[in-house]
Amino acid sequence: MNDNDTKRLSRLTAILTQLQTKRLLTATALAAKFSVSVRTIYRDIRALEQAGVPIITEDGKGYTLMEGYRVPPVMFTEAQANALITAEQLVLKNKDTSFIKEYSEAVEKIKSVLKYSIQDKANLLSERTRFDQNINRERNSNNLSELQFALTNFRLTKIEYTNEQNKTTTRHIEPFALLSTENWLLVAYCCLRKEFRFFRLDRIKKLEVLTDKFEPHGMTLQEYFDRYH
């Protein structure tokens, strides 16, 4: 499979997710979202139809999926859907752009498996819920998702870090825990200082998750606090 095939497969999957998320979508809107031509969207829709996806074309309006068609076997109650939407709005207050992106895409996939009746209510709630004008809040980091991966896979990580004195150093660290404060804080073992340190994510100027693994630290977060604080 070449790169173009991979991109198309990814786009077809994303289009299917969009069709499950929204009641009605136009070819123009899909073309704009995926930065392709309307003609390409027509071909993609035909490919999905040929694969057995029951897409209904409403003349002059757009595309919709046959009621009841779902890919993943997942069902949510209205209350559960509302809880997810509320959590999404809280996430939008977060200052890390990678975390917002990953969570928003996850919620979009979750919306795609809701019944239309619950889906409409979830979309309405999403439009009508805001916390402290959070959409306009400053974003000052973009490393949370990568650090979550490094933490759970025990991967050594290389960072360029600027401290309070505005001095930048290169560190190799072993991510241990993430704390949500006004700014995200990373607890990690610093190979340079030979001890655990706190690192503010907004002060990490460059980050690279390495292929090298480190030995997991055999303690819980509470045990860390009891031992070091």
N, CA and C of each residue as an Amber inpcrd file, in Angstrom:
protein
   687
   0.8500000  -1.1990000   0.0000000   0.0000000   0.0000000   0.0000000
   0.8820000   1.2440000   0.0000000   0.7070000   2.1100000  -1.0280000
   1.5410000   3.3100000  -1.0900000   0.9450000   4.4240000  -0.2500000
   1.6540000   5.5510000  -0.2220000   1.2490000   6.6550000   0.6370000
  -0.1240000   7.2020000   0.2550000  -0.4100000   7.2680000  -1.0470000
  -1.7170000   7.7720000  -1.4920000  -2.8480000   6.8480000  -1.0510000
  -2.5980000   5.5310000  -1.1270000  -3.6020000   4.5730000  -0.6850000
  -3.8660000   4.7100000   0.8140000  -2.7840000   4.9010000   1.5730000
  -2.9130000   5.0590000   3.0180000  -3.7250000   6.3000000   3.3560000
  -3.4270000   7.4130000   2.6570000  -4.1510000   8.6530000   2.8940000
  -5.6290000   8.4920000   2.5560000  -5.9060000   7.7830000   1.4400000
  -7.2960000   7.6200000   1.0400000  -8.0520000   6.7430000   2.0340000
  -7.4180000   5.6680000   2.4850000  -8.0590000   4.8030000   3.4700000
  -8.3610000   5.5710000   4.7490000  -7.3970000   6.3980000   5.1710000
  -7.6010000   7.2200000   6.3630000  -8.7620000   8.1900000   6.1520000
  -8.8330000   8.7780000   4.9460000  -9.9090000   9.7310000   4.6450000
 -11.2700000   9.0370000   4.5930000 -11.3170000   7.8480000   3.9980000
 -12.5810000   7.1080000   3.9270000 -13.0940000   6.7860000   5.3280000
 -12.1780000   6.3930000   6.2050000 -12.5620000   6.0990000   7.5880000
 -13.0750000   7.3560000   8.2760000 -12.3760000   8.4780000   8.0370000
 -12.7840000   9.7430000   8.6500000 -14.1290000  10.2140000   8.1090000
 -14.3700000  10.0180000   6.8070000 -15.6580000  10.3970000   6.2160000
 -16.7780000   9.5750000   6.8400000 -16.5430000   8.2860000   7.0370000
 -17.5440000   7.4290000   7.6630000 -17.8470000   7.9030000   9.0820000
 -16.7930000   8.2860000   9.7990000 -16.9910000   8.8210000  11.1490000
 -17.8220000  10.1030000  11.1090000 -17.5060000  10.9850000  10.1510000
 -18.2660000  12.2300000  10.0030000 -19.7340000  11.9520000   9.6960000
 -19.9790000  10.9950000   8.8270000 -21.3540000  10.6610000   8.4640000
 -22.1310000  10.0980000   9.6480000 -21.4200000   9.4300000  10.5460000
 -22.0830000   8.9100000  11.7400000 -22.2690000   9.9850000  12.8000000
 -21.4560000  11.0420000  12.7090000 -21.5260000  12.1120000  13.7020000
 -22.6050000  13.1300000  13.3630000 -22.7210000  13.4690000  12.0730000
 -23.6630000  14.4980000  11.6310000 -24.8440000  13.8580000  10.9170000
 -26.0200000  14.4480000  11.0600000 -27.2010000  13.9140000  10.3910000
 -27.1120000  14.0850000   8.8830000 -26.5520000  15.2130000   8.4160000
 -26.5030000  15.4970000   6.9850000 -25.2200000  16.2400000   6.6670000
 -24.5110000  15.7870000   5.6190000 -23.2540000  16.4250000   5.2220000
 -23.2420000  16.6300000   3.7150000 -22.7170000  17.7670000   3.2820000
 -22.6050000  18.0420000   1.8490000 -21.2200000  17.6630000   1.3540000
 -21.1280000  17.4170000   0.0600000 -19.8300000  17.1050000  -0.5440000
 -18.8850000  18.2910000  -0.4010000 -19.4420000  19.4960000  -0.5020000
 -18.6230000  20.7100000  -0.3720000 -18.0060000  20.8060000   1.0160000
 -18.8150000  20.5240000   2.0510000 -18.3030000  20.5900000   3.4210000
 -17.2320000  19.5320000   3.6590000 -17.4400000  18.3300000   3.1360000
 -16.4540000  17.2690000   3.2940000 -15.1620000  17.5930000   2.5470000
 -15.3000000  18.1720000   1.3540000 -14.1220000  18.5430000   0.5750000
 -13.2930000  19.5880000   1.3150000 -13.9680000  20.5440000   1.9270000
 -13.2650000  21.5930000   2.6800000 -12.5820000  21.0090000   3.9100000
 -13.2600000  20.0830000   4.5980000 -12.6910000  19.5110000   5.8180000
 -11.4350000  18.7080000   5.5360000 -11.4290000  17.9700000   4.4210000
 -10.2990000  17.0870000   4.1280000  -9.3510000  17.6500000   3.0710000
  -9.5900000  18.9070000   2.6730000  -8.7070000  19.6060000   1.7290000
  -8.5270000  18.8250000   0.4250000  -9.6420000  18.3540000  -0.1240000
  -9.6300000  17.6670000  -1.4170000 -10.7260000  18.2810000  -2.2820000
 -10.8100000  17.8550000  -3.5270000 -11.8240000  18.3780000  -4.4300000
 -13.1730000  17.6970000  -4.1720000 -14.2400000  18.3640000  -4.6080000
 -15.5750000  17.7850000  -4.4970000 -15.6470000  16.4930000  -5.3100000
 -14.9620000  16.4830000  -6.4620000 -14.9300000  15.2840000  -7.3030000
 -14.3290000  14.0900000  -6.5390000 -13.2880000  14.3650000  -5.7470000
 -12.6730000  13.3110000  -4.9390000 -13.6570000  12.7670000  -3.9040000
 -14.4310000  13.6720000  -3.2860000 -15.4400000  13.2470000  -2.3160000
 -16.4900000  12.3640000  -2.9880000 -16.9040000  12.7280000  -4.2090000
 -17.8600000  11.8900000  -4.9450000 -17.3040000  10.4680000  -5.0940000
 -16.0200000  10.3710000  -5.4610000 -15.3900000   9.0510000  -5.6390000
 -15.3330000   8.2950000  -4.3100000 -15.0240000   9.0320000  -3.2300000
 -14.9510000   8.4020000  -1.9060000 -16.3180000   7.8750000  -1.4720000
 -17.3540000   8.6450000  -1.7220000 -18.7010000   8.2060000  -1.3610000
 -19.0800000   6.9470000  -2.1270000 -18.7390000   6.9140000  -3.4140000
 -19.0210000   5.7200000  -4.2240000 -18.2660000   4.5050000  -3.6800000
 -17.0150000   4.7290000  -3.2620000 -16.2100000   3.6340000  -2.7160000
 -16.8360000   3.0780000  -1.4320000 -17.3460000   3.9690000  -0.5830000
 -17.9980000   3.5290000   0.6490000 -19.2820000   2.7560000   0.3290000
 -20.0250000   3.2480000  -0.6540000 -21.2590000   2.5570000  -1.0570000
 -20.9390000   1.1570000  -1.5870000 -19.8770000   1.0620000  -2.3890000
 -19.4800000  -0.2260000  -2.9500000 -19.0070000  -1.1930000  -1.8620000
 -18.5410000  -0.6200000  -0.7450000 -18.0960000  -1.4470000   0.3830000
 -19.2660000  -1.8710000   1.2650000 -20.4890000  -1.4250000   0.9060000
 -21.6690000  -1.8480000   1.6510000 -22.1900000  -0.8600000   2.6690000
 -21.5990000   0.3400000   2.7140000 -22.0860000   1.3580000   3.6510000
 -23.3700000   1.9650000   3.0810000 -24.4950000   1.9090000   3.8060000
 -25.7780000   2.3990000   3.2910000 -25.9040000   3.9310000   3.3640000
 -25.3000000   4.6080000   2.3860000 -25.3480000   6.0740000   2.3230000
 -26.5540000   6.4940000   1.4910000 -27.3370000   7.4130000   2.0460000
 -28.5160000   7.9310000   1.3410000 -28.1840000   9.3260000   0.8250000
 -28.4120000   9.5670000  -0.4670000 -28.1770000  10.8800000  -1.0680000
 -29.5070000  11.6320000  -1.1360000 -29.5510000  12.7610000  -0.4420000
 -30.7490000  13.6030000  -0.4870000 -30.4910000  14.7270000  -1.4800000
 -31.2100000  14.7090000  -2.5970000 -30.9870000  15.6630000  -3.6800000
 -31.0250000  17.1070000  -3.1740000 -29.9380000  17.8240000  -3.4930000
 -29.8650000  19.2250000  -3.1280000 -29.5290000  19.4810000  -1.6800000
 -29.3560000  18.4030000  -0.8930000 -29.0800000  18.5870000   0.5310000
 -27.7350000  17.9760000   0.9400000 -27.5270000  16.7310000   0.5670000
 -26.2670000  16.1150000   0.9450000 -26.4110000  14.6340000   1.2210000
 -25.4880000  14.1190000   2.0560000 -25.4400000  12.6940000   2.3420000
 -25.8060000  12.4290000   3.7930000 -26.4410000  11.2790000   3.9970000
 -26.7580000  10.8340000   5.3500000 -26.6510000   9.3160000   5.3810000
 -26.5260000   8.7600000   6.5730000 -26.4830000   7.3070000   6.7170000
 -27.8680000   6.7680000   7.0400000 -28.1340000   5.5800000   6.5870000
 -29.3990000   4.9330000   6.9150000 -29.5310000   4.8330000   8.4330000
 -30.6970000   5.1900000   8.9470000 -30.9540000   5.1470000  10.3870000
 -30.6650000   3.7440000  10.9220000 -29.9100000   3.7190000  12.0390000
 -29.6140000   2.4420000  12.6760000 -28.2910000   1.8410000  12.2790000
 -27.6510000   2.3860000  11.2150000 -26.3690000   1.8220000  10.7880000
 -25.2640000   2.3210000  11.6990000 -24.5450000   1.4120000  12.3050000
 -23.4350000   1.7480000  13.1920000 -22.2880000   0.7840000  12.9440000
 -21.0630000   1.3110000  12.9930000 -19.9010000   0.4310000  12.8270000
 -19.4950000  -0.2090000  14.1530000 -19.1410000   0.5820000  15.1800000
 -18.7410000  -0.0480000  16.4450000 -19.9750000  -0.4610000  17.2480000
 -19.9450000  -1.6080000  17.9430000 -21.0740000  -2.0470000  18.7530000
 -21.0660000  -1.3820000  20.1270000 -21.2160000  -0.0740000  20.1570000
 -21.1700000   0.6760000  21.4070000 -22.4450000   1.4960000  21.5370000
 -23.0470000   1.4770000  22.7180000 -24.2530000   2.2560000  22.9350000
 -24.0830000   3.0960000  24.1900000 -24.5730000   4.3320000  24.1340000
 -24.5140000   5.2280000  25.2790000 -25.9190000   5.7050000  25.5990000
 -26.1970000   5.9020000  26.8880000 -27.4620000   6.5150000  27.2710000
 -27.3510000   8.0200000  27.0600000 -28.4740000   8.7090000  27.0990000
 -28.4500000  10.1600000  26.9360000 -27.6430000  10.8130000  28.0540000
 -27.8000000  10.3120000  29.2830000 -27.0650000  10.8900000  30.4200000
 -25.5560000  10.7010000  30.2400000 -25.1500000   9.5180000  29.7360000
 -23.7240000   9.2760000  29.5010000 -23.1930000  10.1810000  28.3990000
 -23.9800000  10.3700000  27.3520000 -23.5750000  11.2600000  26.2610000
 -23.4170000  12.6880000  26.7750000 -24.3510000  13.1260000  27.6050000
 -24.2830000  14.4810000  28.1610000 -23.0540000  14.6600000  29.0430000
 -22.6960000  13.6120000  29.7890000 -21.5030000  13.6870000  30.6390000
 -20.2460000  13.8460000  29.7920000 -20.1970000  13.1360000  28.6580000
 -19.0480000  13.2450000  27.7590000 -18.9500000  14.6410000  27.1530000
 -20.0910000  15.2180000  26.7840000 -20.1000000  16.5630000  26.2090000
 -19.6340000  17.5810000  27.2360000 -20.0980000  17.4270000  28.4740000
 -19.6720000  18.3400000  29.5360000 -18.1690000  18.2220000  29.7700000
 -17.6740000  16.9940000  29.7780000 -16.2310000  16.7820000  29.9540000
 -15.4500000  17.4150000  28.8090000 -16.0000000  17.3470000  27.5980000
 -15.3250000  17.9440000  26.4390000 -15.1610000  19.4440000  26.6370000
 -16.1950000  20.1020000  27.1460000 -16.1100000  21.5440000  27.3610000
 -15.0840000  21.8830000  28.4400000 -14.9640000  21.0250000  29.4480000
 -13.9330000  21.2330000  30.4650000 -12.5370000  21.0540000  29.8710000
 -12.4100000  20.0810000  28.9750000 -11.1200000  19.8370000  28.3320000
 -10.6870000  21.0490000  27.5120000 -11.6500000  21.7480000  26.9170000
 -11.3150000  22.9140000  26.0970000 -10.6450000  24.0220000  26.9110000
 -10.7440000  23.9500000  28.2410000 -10.0370000  24.9190000  29.0800000
  -8.5580000  24.5880000  29.1950000  -8.2140000  23.3570000  28.8020000
  -6.8310000  22.9150000  28.9430000  -5.9060000  23.7560000  28.0820000
  -4.6730000  23.9100000  28.5190000  -3.7200000  24.7570000  27.7950000
  -2.8300000  23.9800000  26.8290000  -3.0150000  22.6660000  26.7520000
  -2.1940000  21.8640000  25.8450000  -2.9930000  21.5280000  24.5920000
  -2.5160000  21.9770000  23.4290000  -3.2640000  21.8100000  22.1880000
  -3.3540000  20.3540000  21.7590000  -2.3110000  19.5510000  22.0230000
  -2.3400000  18.1520000  21.6050000  -3.4150000  17.3870000  22.3580000
  -3.5810000  17.6980000  23.6380000  -4.5910000  17.0230000  24.4550000
  -5.9920000  17.3650000  23.9660000  -6.2180000  18.6410000  23.6490000
  -7.5190000  19.0720000  23.1370000  -7.8320000  18.3620000  21.8290000
  -6.8590000  18.2960000  20.9380000  -7.0620000  17.6630000  19.6340000
  -7.4290000  16.1910000  19.7920000  -6.6530000  15.4490000  20.5940000
  -6.8930000  14.0230000  20.7510000  -8.2480000  13.7680000  21.4080000
  -8.5860000  14.5640000  22.4400000  -9.8580000  14.3450000  23.1270000
 -11.0270000  14.6950000  22.2270000 -10.9200000  15.7990000  21.5010000
 -12.0080000  16.2160000  20.6180000 -12.2660000  15.1780000  19.5330000
 -11.1920000  14.5940000  18.9810000 -11.3590000  13.5610000  17.9670000
 -11.9920000  12.3040000  18.5640000 -11.6270000  11.9960000  19.8150000
 -12.2210000  10.8340000  20.4780000 -13.7120000  11.0440000  20.7050000
 -14.0890000  12.2540000  21.1530000 -15.5060000  12.5430000  21.3880000
 -16.2750000  12.5060000  20.0770000 -15.6500000  12.9660000  18.9840000
 -16.3080000  12.9200000  17.6810000 -16.6080000  11.4770000  17.2890000
 -15.6830000  10.5710000  17.5570000 -15.9170000   9.1620000  17.2610000
 -17.0240000   8.5900000  18.1480000 -17.0250000   9.0270000  19.4090000
 -18.0740000   8.5600000  20.3170000 -19.4460000   9.0470000  19.8530000
 -19.5210000  10.3110000  19.4210000 -20.7830000  10.8440000  18.9120000
 -21.2890000  10.0300000  17.7300000 -20.3640000   9.4930000  16.9480000
 -20.7510000   8.7950000  15.7280000 -21.5200000   7.5050000  16.0020000
 -21.4270000   6.9650000  17.2260000 -22.1400000   5.7180000  17.5190000
 -23.4380000   5.9610000  18.2760000 -23.8080000   7.2210000  18.4860000
 -25.0590000   7.5220000  19.1820000 -26.2410000   7.4020000  18.2330000
 -27.3800000   7.0410000  18.7760000 -28.6090000   7.0930000  17.9910000
 -28.8530000   8.5370000  17.5710000 -29.5150000   8.7260000  16.4250000
 -29.7520000  10.0800000  15.9310000 -30.4490000  10.9530000  16.9690000
 -31.4180000  10.4090000  17.6760000 -32.1740000  11.2090000  18.6540000
 -31.2680000  11.7200000  19.7600000 -30.3520000  10.8630000  20.2610000
 -29.4070000  11.2810000  21.2990000 -28.3200000  12.1550000  20.6980000
 -27.9210000  11.8430000  19.4600000 -26.8780000  12.6060000  18.7780000
 -27.2840000  14.0700000  18.6210000 -28.5230000  14.3040000  18.2090000
 -29.0090000  15.6770000  18.0520000 -28.9760000  16.4240000  19.3740000
 -29.3820000  15.7410000  20.4520000 -29.3750000  16.3710000  21.7770000
 -27.9510000  16.6440000  22.2500000 -27.0360000  15.7120000  21.9430000
 -25.6360000  15.8930000  22.3340000 -25.0160000  17.0720000  21.6020000
 -25.3180000  17.1920000  20.3000000 -24.7990000  18.3240000  19.5270000
 -25.3600000  19.6480000  20.0490000 -26.6490000  19.6410000  20.4100000
 -27.2630000  20.8540000  20.9600000 -26.6010000  21.2380000  22.2740000
 -26.3990000  20.2410000  23.1440000 -25.7650000  20.5210000  24.4290000
 -24.3540000  21.0570000  24.2280000 -23.6320000  20.5020000  23.2510000
 -22.2790000  20.9570000  22.9620000 -22.2630000  22.4170000  22.5470000
 -23.2500000  22.8130000  21.7430000 -23.3450000  24.2000000  21.2710000
 -23.7350000  25.1550000  22.3900000 -24.4640000  24.6480000  23.3830000
 -25.0270000  25.5210000  24.4140000 -24.2610000  25.4790000  25.7300000
 -23.1060000  24.8180000  25.7550000 -22.3420000  24.6880000  26.9930000
 -20.9860000  25.3630000  26.8510000 -20.6890000  26.2600000  27.7670000
 -19.3880000  26.9270000  27.7780000 -18.9470000  27.1520000  29.2270000
 -17.6430000  27.0760000  29.4610000 -17.1000000  27.3360000  30.7760000
 -16.0950000  28.4700000  30.6910000 -16.4180000  29.5980000  31.2470000
 -15.4500000  30.6810000  31.4010000 -14.7930000  31.0720000  30.0770000
 -15.5820000  31.1330000  29.0030000 -15.0450000  31.5120000  27.6890000
 -13.7870000  30.7350000  27.3580000 -13.8070000  29.4250000  27.6610000
 -12.5690000  28.6440000  27.5870000 -11.9930000  28.5040000  26.1860000
 -12.8120000  28.6580000  25.1470000 -12.3060000  28.4760000  23.7840000
 -11.2270000  29.5040000  23.4580000 -11.2890000  30.6610000  24.0980000
 -10.3300000  31.7210000  23.7900000  -9.1160000  31.7200000  24.7180000
  -9.0370000  30.7390000  25.5800000  -7.9120000  30.7120000  26.5190000
  -6.6070000  30.4170000  25.7830000  -5.5350000  30.9350000  26.3380000
  -4.2150000  30.7610000  25.7340000  -3.7930000  29.2920000  25.7610000
  -3.2050000  28.8300000  24.6730000  -2.6210000  27.4890000  24.6310000
  -1.1040000  27.6670000  24.6950000  -0.4650000  27.0240000  25.6470000
   0.9670000  27.2780000  25.7850000   1.8280000  26.0220000  25.7730000
   1.2370000  24.8730000  25.4400000   2.0630000  23.6730000  25.2820000
   1.4180000  22.7550000  24.2510000   2.2260000  21.8220000  23.7600000
   1.7210000  20.9220000  22.7240000   2.3650000  19.5410000  22.8520000
   2.7050000  19.1720000  24.1000000   3.4800000  17.9560000  24.3130000
   2.7840000  16.8980000  25.1530000   1.5830000  17.1760000  25.6210000
   0.9470000  16.2790000  26.5840000   0.7230000  14.8830000  26.0150000
   0.2260000  14.7880000  24.7990000  -0.0680000  13.4770000  24.2190000
   1.1990000  12.6340000  24.0840000   2.2850000  13.2410000  23.6260000
   3.5420000  12.5060000  23.4750000   4.0810000  12.0540000  24.8300000
   3.9350000  12.9170000  25.8430000   4.4190000  12.5550000  27.1690000
   3.5750000  11.4470000  27.7920000   2.2750000  11.4580000  27.5140000
   1.4250000  10.3660000  27.9890000   1.8980000   9.0350000  27.4050000
   2.2440000   9.0690000  26.0990000   2.7530000   7.8580000  25.4430000
   4.0760000   7.4210000  26.0770000   4.9880000   8.3720000  26.2810000
   6.2920000   8.0520000  26.8560000   6.1410000   7.4850000  28.2630000
   5.2070000   8.0370000  29.0220000   4.9890000   7.6030000  30.4060000
   4.4750000   6.1670000  30.4540000   3.4860000   5.8560000  29.6250000
   2.8630000   4.5300000  29.6890000   3.6890000   3.4380000  28.9950000
   4.6100000   3.8580000  28.1250000   5.4480000   2.8920000  27.4160000
   6.8880000   2.8760000  27.9250000   7.1370000   3.6330000  29.0050000
   8.4560000   3.6680000  29.6480000   9.5590000   3.9910000  28.6540000
   9.3470000   5.0810000  27.9240000  10.3080000   5.4930000  26.8920000
  11.1120000   6.6980000  27.3800000  12.4040000   6.5930000  27.2770000
  13.2930000   7.6990000  27.6090000  12.9740000   8.8750000  26.6860000
  12.9880000  10.0770000  27.2410000  12.5710000  11.2510000  26.4780000
  13.6200000  12.3530000  26.5750000  13.9040000  12.9590000  25.4370000
  14.8900000  14.0460000  25.3710000  14.1480000  15.3680000  25.2430000
  14.4730000  16.3200000  26.1010000  13.8000000  17.6170000  26.0580000
  14.8060000  18.7620000  26.0990000  14.4140000  19.8750000  25.5270000
  15.1100000  21.1430000  25.7460000  14.2290000  21.9500000  26.6820000
  14.7610000  22.2680000  27.8680000  13.9410000  22.8640000  28.9280000
  14.5190000  24.2040000  29.3690000  13.6430000  25.1830000  29.4690000
  14.0430000  26.5170000  29.9250000  13.5240000  26.7290000  31.3430000
  14.4410000  27.0080000  32.2800000  14.0240000  27.1570000  33.6790000
  13.5950000  28.5850000  34.0000000  13.3130000  28.8460000  35.2710000
  12.8310000  30.1650000  35.6950000  13.8570000  31.2590000  35.4230000
  15.1350000  30.9040000  35.3980000  16.1990000  31.8820000  35.1250000
  16.4370000  32.0530000  33.6170000  15.5470000  31.4650000  32.8200000
  15.6120000  31.5590000  31.3580000  16.8470000  30.8740000  30.7810000
  17.3530000  29.8810000  31.5050000  18.4900000  29.0980000  31.0290000
  17.9600000  27.8030000  30.4180000  18.4070000  27.5090000  29.1970000
  17.9180000  26.3260000  28.4890000  18.9720000  25.2230000  28.5180000
  18.5540000  24.0280000  28.9130000  19.4440000  22.8720000  28.9400000
  18.7580000  21.6970000  28.2380000  19.5670000  20.7610000  27.7820000
  19.0440000  19.5360000  27.1830000  19.0520000  18.4490000  28.2430000
  17.9210000  17.8000000  28.4300000  17.8020000  16.7720000  29.4610000
  17.3020000  15.4580000  28.8580000  17.7340000  14.3720000  29.4490000
  17.1230000  13.0670000  29.1980000  16.3400000  12.7240000  30.4630000
  15.0590000  12.4370000  30.2870000  14.2000000  12.2290000  31.4460000
  13.4170000  10.9290000  31.3160000  12.9580000  10.4330000  32.4720000
  12.0980000   9.2600000  32.5380000  10.7470000   9.7090000  33.0770000
   9.7610000   9.9500000  32.2070000   8.4580000  10.4620000  32.6530000
   7.8080000   9.5280000  33.6720000   7.2840000  10.1110000  34.7540000
   6.6940000   9.3080000  35.8250000   5.2190000   9.6360000  36.0700000
   4.8800000  10.9340000  36.0840000   3.4990000  11.3130000  36.3770000
   3.2080000  12.6830000  35.7860000   1.9180000  12.9540000  35.5660000
   1.4690000  14.2480000  35.0550000   0.4580000  14.8370000  36.0210000
   0.6620000  16.1030000  36.3570000  -0.2120000  16.7850000  37.3160000
  -0.8760000  17.9720000  36.6350000  -2.1790000  18.0850000  36.8080000
  -2.9170000  19.1920000  36.2110000  -3.0400000  20.3230000  37.2060000
  -2.3440000  21.4250000  36.9480000  -2.4480000  22.6410000  37.7510000
  -2.8260000  23.7600000  36.7890000  -2.5090000  25.0030000  37.1120000
  -2.7530000  26.0830000  36.1580000  -2.0160000  25.8020000  34.8590000
  -0.8030000  25.2460000  34.9940000  -0.0600000  24.7080000  33.8520000
   0.2000000  23.2340000  34.1360000   0.2690000  22.4080000  33.0850000
   0.5800000  21.0000000  33.2950000   1.9930000  20.8480000  33.8350000
   2.1460000  19.9530000  34.8140000   3.4470000  19.6470000  35.3890000
   3.7760000  18.1850000  35.1250000   5.0080000  17.9360000  34.7290000
   5.4960000  16.5790000  34.5470000   6.4280000  16.2350000  35.7010000
   6.1900000  15.1050000  36.3260000   7.1300000  14.5600000  37.2990000
   7.9730000  13.5350000  36.5440000   9.2830000  13.7170000  36.5690000
  10.1510000  12.8080000  35.8230000  11.4980000  12.6740000  36.5170000
  12.1260000  11.5150000  36.3170000  13.4870000  11.3390000  36.8060000
  14.4250000  11.9730000  35.7940000  15.2160000  12.9360000  36.2470000
  16.1390000  13.6590000  35.3820000  17.5020000  12.9680000  35.4190000
  17.9340000  12.4650000  34.2740000  19.2200000  11.7570000  34.2000000
  20.4020000  12.6980000  34.4040000  20.2000000  13.9960000  34.1200000
  21.2560000  14.9780000  34.3200000  21.4600000  15.2680000  35.8010000
  20.3610000  15.4820000  36.5360000  20.4390000  15.8270000  37.9600000
  20.4320000  14.6020000  38.8710000  20.1360000  13.4290000  38.2940000
  20.0960000  12.1790000  39.0460000  19.0670000  12.2070000  40.1680000
  17.9290000  12.8140000  39.8890000  16.8490000  12.8630000  40.8670000
  15.5380000  13.2120000  40.1670000  14.4290000  13.0280000  40.8950000
  13.1340000  13.3970000  40.3470000  12.9930000  14.9150000  40.3520000
  12.4030000  15.4410000  39.2910000  12.1870000  16.8730000  39.1570000
  10.7890000  17.1360000  38.6050000  10.3070000  18.3600000  38.8330000
   9.0780000  18.8410000  38.2030000   9.4580000  19.6290000  36.9570000
   8.7320000  19.4270000  35.8810000   8.9520000  20.1810000  34.6430000
   7.6130000  20.7620000  34.1810000   7.5830000  22.0610000  33.9790000
   6.3800000  22.6850000  33.4290000   6.3480000  22.4620000  31.9230000
   5.1960000  21.9870000  31.4300000   5.1150000  21.6540000  30.0070000
   5.2980000  22.8820000  29.1210000   4.8790000  24.0500000  29.5960000
   5.0080000  25.2470000  28.7600000   6.4490000  25.7260000  28.6710000
   7.3660000  25.1210000  29.4530000   8.7840000  25.4810000  29.3750000
   9.5960000  24.4610000  28.5850000   8.9280000  23.4000000  28.0960000
   9.6060000  22.4290000  27.2450000   9.5770000  22.9690000  25.8170000
  10.7240000  23.3510000  25.3100000  10.8100000  23.9880000  23.9950000
  10.8960000  22.9740000  22.8660000  11.4530000  21.8090000  23.1490000
  11.5540000  20.7580000  22.1360000  11.4970000  19.4270000  22.8640000
  10.8240000  18.4490000  22.2500000  10.6650000  17.1510000  22.8920000
  10.8010000  16.0360000  21.8650000  11.5090000  14.9770000  22.2480000
  11.6630000  13.8090000  21.3820000  11.5320000  12.5410000  22.2290000
  10.5340000  11.7280000  21.9180000  10.3860000  10.4390000  22.5950000
  11.3320000   9.4530000  21.9260000  12.2840000   8.9280000  22.6870000
  13.3240000   8.0600000  22.1290000  12.8560000   6.6060000  22.0820000
  13.5900000   5.7950000  21.3440000  13.2500000   4.3670000  21.2590000
  13.7400000   3.6100000  22.4820000  14.7200000   4.1710000  23.2010000
  15.2550000   3.5190000  24.3950000  14.2080000   3.4790000  25.5010000
  14.1570000   2.3560000  26.2090000  13.2220000   2.2230000  27.3250000
  13.9660000   2.3110000  28.6530000  13.2360000   2.7600000  29.6780000
  13.8280000   2.7950000  31.0090000  13.0920000   1.7960000  31.9070000
  13.7360000   1.4250000  32.9860000  13.1420000   0.4900000  33.9370000
  12.0180000   1.1920000  34.6950000  10.7960000   0.6440000  34.6850000
   9.6770000   1.3030000  35.3800000   9.9890000   1.5450000  36.8520000
   9.5610000   2.6980000  37.3370000   9.7730000   3.0360000  38.7500000
   8.7150000   2.3170000  39.5800000   9.1720000   1.4590000  40.4690000
   8.2560000   0.5990000  41.2080000   7.5710000   1.2850000  42.3690000
   6.7870000   2.3000000  42.0810000   6.0360000   2.9730000  43.1450000
   4.8220000   3.6700000  42.5400000   3.8340000   3.9040000  43.3770000
   2.6580000   4.6490000  42.9530000   2.9290000   6.1400000  43.0940000
   2.0330000   6.9530000  42.5750000   2.1940000   8.4000000  42.7110000
   2.1330000   8.8100000  44.1790000   1.2340000   8.1860000  44.9550000
   1.1440000   8.5180000  46.3780000   2.4280000   8.1300000  47.0990000
   3.0040000   6.9880000  46.7290000   4.2650000   6.5700000  47.3380000
   5.3840000   7.5380000  46.9840000   5.3200000   8.0970000  45.7690000
   6.3090000   9.1100000  45.3770000   6.2100000  10.3250000  46.2950000
   4.9800000  10.8310000  46.4970000   4.8030000  11.9980000  47.3730000
   5.2250000  11.7000000  48.8030000   4.8830000  10.4980000  49.2830000
   5.2640000  10.1290000  50.6540000   6.7740000  10.0560000  50.7970000
   7.4490000   9.6320000  49.7590000   8.8910000   9.4260000  49.8220000
   9.6910000  10.7130000  49.6180000   9.1910000  11.5820000  48.7440000
   9.9980000  12.7390000  48.3410000   9.4460000  14.0920000  48.8010000
   8.2530000  14.1200000  49.3700000   7.6740000  15.4140000  49.7650000
   7.0530000  15.3360000  51.1510000
